[in-house]
Amino acid sequence: MSSNKNIIRVAATWLLASTILLTSSCSVVESFLGASRDDNGTLKGEAKIDIFDVQTGDCLVDFQEESDTVGKVTATPCTNKHDAEVYAVASTTTTNAANEDWAVEFCYDKFEPFFGIVYEESVIEVTYVQPQVGSKDTTVTCVAYEEGVTDSTTSLKGANR
């Protein structure tokens, strides 16, 4: 009888240890694979991800537009404090992705459908991130922000301002 109790104790300990290991490794896997998203693609929480892995509607924390190189960014749901928002993403050819004129035109064309107002009449500022020449990445990311606003908790989508 006592050997059965030992087997049950060992099995229960193993089960508990496995559960703890699996639960704690989820956050490790998530940070390795990228942001956790719901079925609609909306971020579930804040995550440090590559700028070329963000999606339209992701909001960014401490986005530095002046930087020559942007690698990882802190993406967050727009209900959390943020200072910028991704309003368009294009996966294109390497030639287009590295072409500044193409990137500017793409972001300009996506402005009015997202914000509900033409760029020239808006208070919203924009910038874009494109891969460096020679990069294998083919993503152009359009980012919007309002000058001086660092703690917004709403999306700019449809802001019409």
N, C-alpha and C positions, 0 to 999 in steps of 0.2 A: 504494500500500500504506500509506503513512504517513497518508493521509486516513482510511482505514478504522480505523487505530489511534486517531486523534483522535476519531472518531465513537464508538468503543467507550469511550474514556476519558470523554467527555462523558456518554454514556448511563449509565455506571457511577457517575459523580459525581452525576448527577441522581437515580438510583435510591437511592443512599446518602443524599443530602440529603432526599429525600422520605420515606424510612423514618425518619430521625431526627426530622423534623418531625411525622410522624404519631404516632410513639411518644411524643414529649414533649407533644403536644397532648392526648393521652388524659387526663392528669391535670388539664389545664386544663378540658377539657370535663366531666370528672367533677365537679370542684369547682363548675362552673357549673350542671350538671344535678342534683347531689345525690350521695348516697352510692352507692357501688358495692355491689351485692348479688348473692348467688348465686341459683340457680334457685328456692331455697326462700324467698327474701326476706331471708336473714340477711346482715347487714353483713359485708363482706370485710375491712374495716379501719376505722380512725378517720376520721370525716368531720364537718365543720362544716355542719349543716343546720338548716333552719327547724324550730322545735318542732312545727309542724303537719304536717311531713313525716316525723316519726318513725313507727315501726311497733311494734306489740306485740312485746315481747322485745328491743327495742333497749336497750342500757345507756348511761348518760350519765355524762360526766366533769365534775366541778365544777358540778353542777346547783345553782342558787341558788333554792330554793323561796321565799325571802323577797322576791324581786324582784317589783315590780308589773307589770313588762313582761318577757316572755321572748321573744326573737327567735330568734337562732341558738343552737344548743346543740351540744356536742361529743358525737356518738353514736359508740359503739364496740361491737364484739362483747363479750359478757359475760365472755369469757375474758381480756380485758384489764382493767387496773385501772379501777374505776368506783365511783361513790357512789350511783347511782340507776338504776332500771329502769322502762321503760314497760311497764305491765301491761294496759292497755286503751286503745283509740282508737275514738272514735265520730265518724262523719261524719253529721251530723244537720241539722235545719233551723236557720236563723239564730235563730229564736225560742228553741229548746231550747239551742243552743250558748251563747247569752248568758245563759241562766237558771241562776243558781247552784244552786238547789235541784235542778234536773234533773241538772246535772253531778255534784253530791254523790251523788245516788241512783244514777246510772249507775256511778260509780266504786265505790260500796259494793257494788252488785250483782255487779260483776265481780271483787271481791276473793277470795271463797272459791273460785270455780272455778280461779283462777290459782294461789293460794298453798296451797290445801288446808286451810285453817283459817278460821274466821270472824274478822272484823276485831277484835271485842271480846276475843278470846283471843290475839291475835297481838302480837309485839313489833315488827312491821313498821309503819312510819309511811307515810302516803299524803298526797298532795296532787294537785291537778289544775290543768291549764292550759286556759283557755277564751278565745275571742276577746273583744276589747273590744266593748261595745255599739256597734252601727253598722258593725262589720266585716263584710265579705262572706264571711269564713272561717266554716266550719260544723263545725270539728273540736274535740272535747273530748279531751284527753290526760290519762290517769291515770298518775301517777308514784309509785313506791314507793321507800323507802329505810330503812335501819336507822340509828338515831341513833348518831353517832360513828364509823360505818364509812365510810371514804373510799377503801379500797383493795381492795374485794372483787374476786375474779376468777371468780365463779360467778354463775349466774342465781338469782334468788329463786323462780323458778317451782317450785311443789310443795314449797317449803321447810317448810311445815307447822309454823311457829313464830311 
